[in-house]
């Protein structure tokens, strides 16, 4: 089955934007990202159910976090330097503003926030958290840095009335 896959992820799929978009460059409107995300999520939910759609979004985020780490953050051995560089990259790329609220390095347990994030900042209140992709993304980043599996859960979200998204991250198990 592995050899039959048409869309196996590769960093090369991001393309050479200097060549492919010489006039428009790498920047696009946030509405375009959200249009793609929420339409894809809607179709997945219709076809597979909410639980399966969330599982797919989490695993997609996890893969993206792992790839993001490998291509933009690999080589860091100090946790604080890793987080500092991650904060810079996320802000520079317009992904969000990351802050560490609590860290327990000995037990690998963290609370972090992402403000002005791509997924939900500015959306109406929905009474439930929606940043499942972000949960996976953070898990993929932490797993790549530590070499240990994490479970990440959003506990506060713009869509639940908070003005930042807050996540807990703990070792799996």
Buried (B, 14 or more C-beta within 10 A) or exposed (E): EEEEEEEEEEEEEEEEEEEEEEEEEEEEEEEEEBEEBEEBBEEBBEEEEEEEBBBBBBBBBBBBBBBBBEEEBEEBEEBEEBBBBBBEBBEEEEBBBBBBEEBEEEEBBBBBBBBBBBBBBEEEEEEEBBBBBBBBBBBBBBBBBBEEEBBBBBEBBBBBEBEBBBBBBBBEE
